Amino acid sequence: MTVRWGPGAVALVATAAAAVVLVLVGYGSGAGLGTGSGGSVPAYAREPGVPRVKTERDRRELPLEKEEFSARDRGRIARAQSYEVRRCMRSFGFDDFPLEPGLGPLMAESYSATMTMVAMPSYGMLDLRQARRSGYGFDPERTEAELKRILPTGRAPTEREDGVLHGTASERVVNGREVPAGGCSAEGARRLVRGVTDVDRMWTYVAGRQEKLDKVVAEDERVRRAFRDWSRCVAGKGFRTYETPMAAFRDKEWRRGRDDGNTGRTSRELGTAVADVTCKRELNTAGVWWAVSEEVQRADLRRNKSRYAAVRRDQQRVRDTVREVLGAKSR
């Protein structure tokens, strides 16, 4: 899966915990580390339809990424839900409830834990500067700065407000109204999916297909060949032999003795990470992965056309509702 800093949005999206990834054209059976006009790039990694991917900026959007809510959509959904939650809270007499309530210490700690989770696509990372600086871990200062940027800035809810917000209040009736299941937070989410025919499918279908297709891609001989060449390249630079880039990323040695989710950034870890990224750039490993992923995803879109269409219709219903909510607030 792809890296996503932050909790994703204090929104409807959070209820589905979205975050996933992704994944051509047929091409020749050239084996080994062929050379030629592409330098050390194997012939099979220079076939038509295989993009040159040296950094994340080089990686084009994959078909199923277009089937998910966009970053702009998620931001608008989060904003609309904030308005709906506040409206619900005001209906219980909390007239000054903030649009973006701050977090208590326990919730802030939870956000911090979310920030330290590092996820990767199956070809691993491509950032050479990150490899040199942080190896397979993360930069604590950058993480802390990002956490401060995304945390809500409003005041934290009072204990009574929090009970109504999350539906945990001991009193089921507050100011003459029954607290909805899950509190105003859940009620705000429900209001944005009114009219949606299958909420669970809308949030999970594409992600579920991506997860299954990623496994298909990983077993494709073209990807396996690319990973074998990458593995020989890393070993040739004096480091351990790994079957796949994710095996290098998940090496338990990097996190041994740590309880913060980070790595020790030893010289061996940093050296391995640099060799990992360098070999992927030299061999266009991520380009091959992208090409096979694109082929597999397009075939899945054709095979399950009606299901994807149903998801799109429900997504559009949410966009329409969000437009109404935000439009009403701007008037």
C-alpha positions, 0 to 999 in steps of 0.5 A: 500500500502507499504511504499516507501521513496522518489519520486520513481525515476526521471524517466519514473516510475514517470510518472506512480506514481507507488507504491502499494501493494499486497496481500492461501490456505484454512484452518480450521474454528477455531474461537477465540483465540485458544492456544496450541503449538503456545502459544497465536497464534490462531489455524487458524493462525497456519494452513499449508500455513500461514507463521509466520510474526512478522516483515516485513523481515518475509513477503515473496514476494507475486505473484503480486509483481513479476509482477511489475518492480523490484527495480533494474529495476526502478533504471536502468530505471531512469538511462537510462531516465537521459541519454535520457533526457540529450541527448535531452537537448544537441540537443537544444544546452545545452551541459553542461546539467547535468545527474542528475540536481539539484532541485530549492527550489520549487521542493525540497519542493515538494520532502520533501512533498513526503517524509512525506507521510506515506503509509501502507499495510492493516495490518498496521505496524510491526516495534515495535521500530518505534511504540515506537519511532514514534507511527503512524508518522515518524521520522523527522530526518530520513526523512530529512536524507533520503531526502538528500540521494536521492536528485540529486546532479547536478546543478539546470537547468537555467530558459531557460533550465527548459523551454525546460526540462519541455516544459514550454518555451514560445518559441516553437522553440529553437536553430532551433528545436521544443520543444517536447510536455512535454519537454525533460523530457517527450521525454526521457520517450517516448524513453524508451517505444518505441515498447511497445504496451500499455503503460498505461496498462503496468504501471497501470494494476497490480497496479489496480488489486492489489487495487481491490484484496486488497478489496477482501482480506479485506472482506474475513472472515479469515482476518475479524476474524484475525482483530476481534481478533487483535481488542480485543487484543488491547482493552484488553491492555487498548486502544480504540477498532478499527475495523482494524489496518488501523483504528488505523493508521488513527485515526484523534486524532493522527494528530489533530492540525498538518499541517506537515503530522506527528503525535503528538506522545502523550503517548496514541498514542505511547501506542496504536501503541505498543499494535497494533504491539504487538497484531499482533505479538502475533496473527500472524495477518499479516501472515493470511493476507499474506496467504489470499492475496497469495491465492487471487492473484494466482487465479487472475493470473490464471483468467487473464493470457493473460492480465498479459502476455501482461504486462510482454511482454511490461515490457521486451521491456522496459528492452531491450531498457534500456539495449541498452541505458545503454550499449551504454553509457558504450562503 
